[in-house]
Amino acid sequence: MSQIVTHLSEISDRYDALFVDLWGCIHNGLTPFSDAVAAMQAYRAKGGKVIFVTNAPRHRGSVTAQLDKIGVAEDSWDAIATSGDSARFAMFNGAVGSKIYFIGQPHDQTFFDPLDIVENPVTIEKVALEDAEGIVCCGPVDPMADPEVMRPEFLYAKQKGLKLLCANPDIVVDRGETREWCAGALAKLYTEMGGDSRYFGKPHPPIYDLARRRLAALGETIPDDRILCIGDGVLTDVRGAMGEDLDSLFISGGLAAAETKTTHQPDPDLLSGYLEKEMVSPTYTIGFLR
């Protein structure tokens, strides 16, 4: 059974670094969660390192700008690792070819910004589906539309044998009170149709490798048993931590608020049943990050 805690400070002394999810933990896409930001500031004030590890399908500069825009305090974090950067590294190394059919919104175009750390990067050209060698998916064109609207395009792409690079494995996200579809929902559909989807965010290893590199770049050598992963997604944050053999703190008041009846803290019996159903075992659980 996951240990239920009321404040991060109850367990934070056991860890030297935190890998912290953003959406649903630090902010809701519109405004920051003040208690969560304060908890990060307090942790850093004691010498801990905070790496924001996010399935945002954009590079860290774009995410930094978003945090500034919505008002997340700069002194609440040390570095950022994004699934977008992990996926961009793969794309510029030719993982899905050079002629790319792009699925996403206008603000996702920063995905194609140059990436200096790749030697001899592939020259990427965005083309129509019939001319494509591969697909890059940053998210639905319309995040409110059923992913099934992509079935005709995906059937054609599967028949052509195109690989789909998924820059955000999240299935859904809550923007304020509104639930939206993410790139992971499209990649899941493509896989179910027999297509080849490649994932680079949580729970898959590349983003954790990137997070560790971001941590090392701070001049810190921290063993895995001194790193705590924090997030509200059992299929991404918790399962990813389990796969990396890292401890985790599950935020039950995010995506699973209804299933766990979390208002301030989760109902213990409902929490236990939910975790058992999802076949995950976070080290700790808290209603909201504070």
C-alpha positions as CSV (number, residue, x, y, z in Angstrom):
1,M,0.0,0.0,0.0
2,S,1.3,3.5,-0.9
3,Q,2.1,5.6,2.2
4,I,-0.2,8.6,2.3
5,V,1.5,11.8,3.4
6,T,0.1,15.3,4.0
7,H,3.2,17.4,3.1
8,L,6.3,16.9,1.0
9,S,8.4,18.0,4.0
10,E,7.5,14.7,5.8
11,I,9.7,12.7,3.3
12,S,11.8,15.3,1.5
13,D,14.9,14.8,3.7
14,R,15.3,11.3,2.2
15,Y,16.0,12.8,-1.2
16,D,18.6,15.2,-2.8
17,A,16.7,15.7,-6.1
18,L,13.1,15.8,-7.3
19,F,11.9,14.9,-10.8
20,V,8.6,16.9,-10.8
21,D,5.8,16.8,-13.3
22,L,4.4,20.2,-14.3
23,W,0.8,20.0,-15.5
24,G,-1.5,18.9,-12.7
25,C,1.2,19.2,-10.1
26,I,2.8,22.7,-10.4
27,H,0.1,24.4,-12.6
28,N,-3.1,23.6,-14.4
29,G,-2.1,25.2,-17.7
30,L,-3.6,28.6,-16.7
31,T,-2.3,29.4,-13.2
32,P,0.3,28.0,-10.7
33,F,-0.6,26.0,-7.6
34,S,0.8,28.3,-4.9
35,D,1.2,25.5,-2.3
36,A,3.2,23.4,-4.8
37,V,5.4,26.3,-5.8
38,A,6.1,27.1,-2.2
39,A,7.0,23.4,-1.5
40,M,9.6,23.6,-4.3
41,Q,11.0,26.8,-3.0
42,A,11.3,25.4,0.6
43,Y,12.9,22.2,-0.8
44,R,15.5,24.2,-2.8
45,A,16.2,26.4,0.2
46,K,17.5,23.3,2.0
47,G,19.8,22.5,-0.8
48,G,17.6,20.1,-2.8
49,K,17.6,20.2,-6.6
50,V,14.3,20.4,-8.6
51,I,14.2,19.2,-12.2
52,F,10.8,19.8,-13.9
53,V,10.3,16.6,-16.1
54,T,7.4,17.3,-18.4
55,N,5.8,15.6,-21.4
56,A,5.4,19.0,-23.1
57,P,6.1,18.4,-26.8
58,R,8.3,21.5,-27.0
59,H,11.9,22.5,-26.1
60,R,12.7,23.7,-22.6
61,G,13.1,27.3,-23.7
62,S,9.4,27.3,-24.8
63,V,8.4,25.7,-21.5
64,T,10.4,28.3,-19.6
65,A,8.5,31.0,-21.4
66,Q,5.2,29.4,-20.5
67,L,6.1,29.1,-16.8
68,D,7.1,32.8,-16.9
69,K,3.8,33.7,-18.6
70,I,1.6,32.0,-16.1
71,G,3.6,33.1,-13.1
72,V,5.5,30.1,-11.8
73,A,8.3,31.5,-9.6
74,E,11.8,31.2,-11.1
75,D,13.3,30.2,-7.8
76,S,11.1,27.0,-7.6
77,W,13.2,25.0,-10.0
78,D,16.7,24.4,-11.3
79,A,16.3,22.8,-14.7
80,I,13.8,21.4,-17.2
81,A,13.7,18.2,-19.1
82,T,11.0,17.9,-21.8
83,S,9.7,15.0,-23.9
84,G,9.9,17.5,-26.8
85,D,13.7,17.8,-26.4
86,S,14.0,14.0,-26.2
87,A,11.9,13.6,-29.3
88,R,13.7,16.4,-31.2
89,F,17.0,14.7,-30.6
90,A,15.6,11.6,-32.2
91,M,14.0,13.5,-35.1
92,F,17.2,15.4,-36.0
93,N,19.1,12.1,-35.9
94,G,16.7,10.8,-38.6
95,A,14.4,8.5,-36.5
96,V,11.5,9.1,-38.8
97,G,13.2,10.4,-42.0
98,S,13.6,13.9,-43.3
99,K,10.2,14.5,-45.0
100,I,7.8,14.9,-42.1
101,Y,4.0,15.0,-41.9
102,F,3.3,17.2,-38.8
103,I,0.3,16.9,-36.5
104,G,-0.1,19.7,-34.0
105,Q,-1.1,23.2,-33.3
106,P,0.7,26.5,-34.4
107,H,2.4,26.9,-31.0
108,D,4.0,23.5,-31.4
109,Q,6.0,24.7,-34.4
110,T,8.9,25.4,-32.0
111,F,9.5,21.6,-32.1
112,F,11.4,22.2,-35.4
113,D,13.8,24.8,-34.0
114,P,17.4,23.9,-34.5
115,L,19.1,21.6,-32.0
116,D,22.8,22.4,-31.6
117,I,23.8,19.2,-29.7
118,V,23.1,17.0,-32.8
119,E,26.1,16.5,-35.0
120,N,25.2,16.5,-38.7
121,P,21.5,16.9,-38.1
122,V,19.0,15.7,-40.7
123,T,17.5,18.5,-42.7
124,I,13.7,18.4,-41.9
125,E,11.1,19.3,-44.5
126,K,7.4,19.4,-43.5
127,V,5.3,17.9,-46.3
128,A,1.9,16.5,-47.1
129,L,1.0,13.0,-45.8
130,E,1.3,11.5,-49.3
131,D,4.9,12.8,-49.6
132,A,6.0,11.9,-46.0
133,E,8.7,9.5,-44.8
134,G,7.4,9.7,-41.2
135,I,5.1,11.5,-38.9
136,V,5.8,13.9,-36.0
137,C,2.8,14.2,-33.6
138,C,2.9,17.0,-30.9
139,G,-0.8,16.8,-30.3
140,P,-4.2,16.9,-32.0
141,V,-5.0,19.8,-34.2
142,D,-8.2,20.2,-32.2
143,P,-7.6,18.9,-28.6
144,M,-11.3,18.7,-28.0
145,A,-12.0,16.4,-31.0
146,D,-12.2,12.6,-30.7
147,P,-8.9,11.1,-31.8
148,E,-10.9,8.8,-34.1
149,V,-11.0,11.7,-36.6
150,M,-7.4,10.8,-37.5
151,R,-8.3,7.2,-38.5
152,P,-8.4,7.8,-42.3
153,E,-5.0,9.5,-42.3
154,F,-3.6,6.8,-40.0
155,L,-4.9,4.0,-42.2
156,Y,-3.1,5.5,-45.2
157,A,0.1,6.1,-43.1
158,K,0.1,2.6,-41.8
159,Q,-0.2,1.2,-45.3
160,K,2.8,3.3,-46.3
161,G,4.7,1.9,-43.3
162,L,5.3,5.4,-41.7
163,K,6.7,5.6,-38.2
164,L,5.0,8.1,-35.9
165,L,7.2,10.0,-33.5
166,C,5.1,10.9,-30.4
167,A,6.4,14.0,-28.6
168,N,4.0,13.7,-25.7
169,P,2.8,10.3,-24.5
170,D,0.1,11.8,-22.2
171,I,-3.4,10.7,-23.2
172,V,-5.3,13.6,-21.6
173,V,-4.5,16.8,-19.7
174,D,-6.7,19.1,-17.7
175,R,-6.5,22.8,-18.8
176,G,-8.2,24.5,-15.9
177,E,-11.5,22.6,-15.7
178,T,-11.4,21.4,-19.3
179,R,-10.0,18.0,-20.2
180,E,-8.1,17.9,-23.5
181,W,-6.7,15.1,-25.7
182,C,-2.9,14.9,-26.1
183,A,-0.5,13.3,-28.6
184,G,-0.4,10.1,-26.7
185,A,-4.1,9.5,-27.6
186,L,-3.3,9.7,-31.3
187,A,-0.2,7.5,-30.9
188,K,-2.2,4.9,-29.0
189,L,-4.8,4.9,-31.9
190,Y,-2.1,4.5,-34.5
191,T,-0.5,1.6,-32.6
192,E,-3.9,-0.1,-32.1
193,M,-4.4,0.2,-35.9
194,G,-1.1,-1.6,-36.4
195,G,1.1,1.4,-36.9
196,D,4.6,2.0,-35.5
197,S,4.6,4.6,-32.7
198,R,7.8,5.8,-31.1
199,Y,7.6,7.5,-27.6
200,F,10.1,9.8,-25.9
201,G,8.3,11.1,-22.8
202,K,7.3,9.6,-19.5
203,P,7.1,6.6,-18.9
204,H,9.7,5.8,-21.5
205,P,13.5,5.8,-20.7
206,P,14.8,8.7,-23.0
207,I,13.3,11.5,-20.9
208,Y,14.7,10.1,-17.7
209,D,18.1,9.9,-19.3
210,L,17.7,13.5,-20.2
211,A,16.6,14.5,-16.7
212,R,19.7,12.8,-15.2
213,R,21.9,14.7,-17.7
214,R,20.2,18.0,-16.7
215,L,20.8,17.1,-13.0
216,A,24.5,16.2,-13.7
217,A,24.9,19.5,-15.5
218,L,24.2,21.3,-12.2
219,G,27.4,19.7,-10.9
220,E,25.5,17.1,-8.8
221,T,26.3,13.4,-8.6
222,I,23.1,12.0,-7.0
223,P,22.4,8.3,-6.9
224,D,19.0,7.0,-8.0
225,D,17.9,6.1,-4.4
226,R,18.2,9.8,-3.6
227,I,15.8,10.9,-6.4
228,L,12.0,11.2,-5.9
229,C,9.7,11.4,-8.9
230,I,6.5,13.4,-8.4
231,G,3.4,13.4,-10.7
232,D,-0.3,12.9,-11.1
233,G,-0.3,10.4,-13.9
234,V,-0.1,6.8,-12.9
235,L,0.5,5.6,-16.5
236,T,3.3,8.2,-17.1
237,D,4.8,9.5,-13.8
238,V,4.3,6.5,-11.6
239,R,4.9,3.8,-14.1
240,G,7.9,5.7,-15.5
241,A,9.4,5.9,-12.0
242,M,8.8,2.2,-11.4
243,G,10.5,1.4,-14.7
244,E,13.6,3.4,-13.7
245,D,13.6,1.9,-10.1
246,L,13.0,5.4,-8.6
247,D,10.7,6.3,-5.7
248,S,7.6,8.2,-6.5
249,L,5.0,10.5,-4.9
250,F,1.6,10.2,-6.6
251,I,-0.6,13.4,-6.7
252,S,-4.1,11.9,-6.4
253,G,-5.9,15.2,-6.8
254,G,-4.9,15.6,-10.4
255,L,-6.0,13.3,-13.2
256,A,-7.4,10.7,-10.7
257,A,-9.2,13.1,-8.4
258,A,-12.6,11.6,-9.2
259,E,-11.5,8.0,-8.9
260,T,-9.9,8.6,-5.5
261,K,-12.4,11.2,-4.3
262,T,-9.6,13.6,-3.5
263,T,-10.7,16.9,-2.2
264,H,-7.9,17.5,0.3
265,Q,-6.6,14.0,0.7
266,P,-7.6,10.7,-1.1
267,D,-10.0,8.2,0.3
268,P,-7.6,5.4,1.3
269,D,-9.9,2.5,0.2
270,L,-10.6,4.1,-3.2
271,L,-6.9,4.9,-3.6
272,S,-6.0,1.3,-2.9
273,G,-8.5,0.0,-5.4
274,Y,-7.5,2.5,-8.1
275,L,-3.8,1.7,-7.8
276,E,-4.5,-2.0,-7.9
277,K,-6.7,-1.6,-11.0
278,E,-3.9,0.4,-12.7
279,M,-1.3,-2.1,-11.5
280,V,1.0,0.6,-10.1
281,S,2.6,1.1,-6.7
282,P,3.8,4.6,-5.9
283,T,6.0,4.9,-2.9
284,Y,3.9,7.7,-1.4
285,T,0.6,9.4,-2.2
286,I,-0.6,13.0,-1.4
287,G,-3.8,14.8,-2.4
288,F,-2.0,17.9,-3.7
289,L,1.6,18.9,-3.8
290,R,2.3,21.1,-0.8
